[in-house]
Amino acid sequence: MLTERQGERLPEWLDAVRKDDLPSLDILAAGIDRDAVAAGLPLLRNSGVVEGHVNRIKMLKRQIFGCTGVQLLRK
C-alpha cells in the first residue's frame, strides 16, 4: 500500500489491523485520520528527508544537553 502509493487500500488495511490481535497497531489505526492519509498516499512528494534532518538535530540536542558547564564555558 505504501510503496505502490495506493491510498484507496487504506480502509481495508485498517479493518485488517482491527481484526488482528496487535494492540500497538490497533492504537495506531484508531488515531489515523483516514481522509488525510488516503489523500497523501498517492502524492509523489513527501517530507521524509526533512523529518530525517529534524530527527537528527533533535538527537544531537539531546546528546549535548547538560554537557556544558561553567568549566567548559571558561575554556
C-alpha positions as CSV (number, residue, x, y, z in Angstrom):
1,M,0.0,0.0,0.0
2,L,2.8,2.4,0.9
3,T,5.4,1.5,-1.7
4,E,2.8,1.4,-4.5
5,R,1.0,4.6,-3.3
6,Q,-2.4,3.1,-3.1
7,G,-4.4,5.2,-0.7
8,E,-7.7,3.5,-1.7
9,R,-6.5,0.4,0.1
10,L,-6.2,2.2,3.5
11,P,-9.8,1.3,4.8
12,E,-9.2,-2.4,4.2
13,W,-5.8,-2.3,5.9
14,L,-7.3,-0.5,8.9
15,D,-10.1,-3.1,9.1
16,A,-7.5,-5.9,8.9
17,V,-5.5,-4.3,11.8
18,R,-8.6,-4.1,14.0
19,K,-9.3,-7.8,13.4
20,D,-5.7,-8.9,14.4
21,D,-4.6,-9.1,18.0
22,L,-1.9,-6.4,17.8
23,P,-2.7,-3.8,20.4
24,S,0.1,-1.4,19.3
25,L,-1.2,-1.4,15.7
26,D,-4.8,-1.1,16.9
27,I,-3.9,2.1,18.8
28,L,-2.1,3.5,15.7
29,A,-5.1,2.6,13.4
30,A,-7.5,4.3,15.8
31,G,-5.6,7.6,15.7
32,I,-5.2,7.8,11.9
33,D,-7.1,10.5,10.0
34,R,-8.4,8.4,7.2
35,D,-9.1,11.2,4.8
36,A,-5.7,12.9,5.2
37,V,-3.7,9.7,4.9
38,A,-5.6,8.4,1.9
39,A,-5.2,11.8,0.2
40,G,-1.4,11.9,1.0
41,L,-0.5,8.4,0.0
42,P,-0.7,8.9,-3.8
43,L,1.4,12.0,-3.8
44,L,4.9,11.7,-5.2
45,R,6.4,14.2,-2.8
46,N,6.8,13.8,0.9
47,S,8.6,15.3,3.9
48,G,10.6,12.3,4.8
49,V,14.0,13.9,4.1
50,V,13.1,17.0,6.2
51,E,11.8,14.8,9.0
52,G,15.0,12.8,9.0
53,H,17.1,16.0,9.4
54,V,14.8,17.3,12.2
55,N,15.1,13.9,13.9
56,R,18.9,14.0,13.7
57,I,19.1,17.6,15.0
58,K,16.8,16.6,18.0
59,M,19.0,13.6,18.7
60,L,22.1,15.8,18.7
61,K,20.5,18.3,21.0
62,R,19.5,15.5,23.4
63,Q,23.1,14.2,23.4
64,I,24.7,17.5,24.2
65,F,22.1,18.7,26.7
66,G,23.7,19.2,30.1
67,C,27.2,18.7,28.8
68,T,28.1,22.4,29.0
69,G,29.0,23.7,32.4
70,V,30.9,26.6,33.9
71,Q,34.3,25.0,33.4
72,L,33.6,24.3,29.7
73,L,32.4,27.9,29.2
74,R,35.5,29.3,30.9
75,K,37.7,27.3,28.5
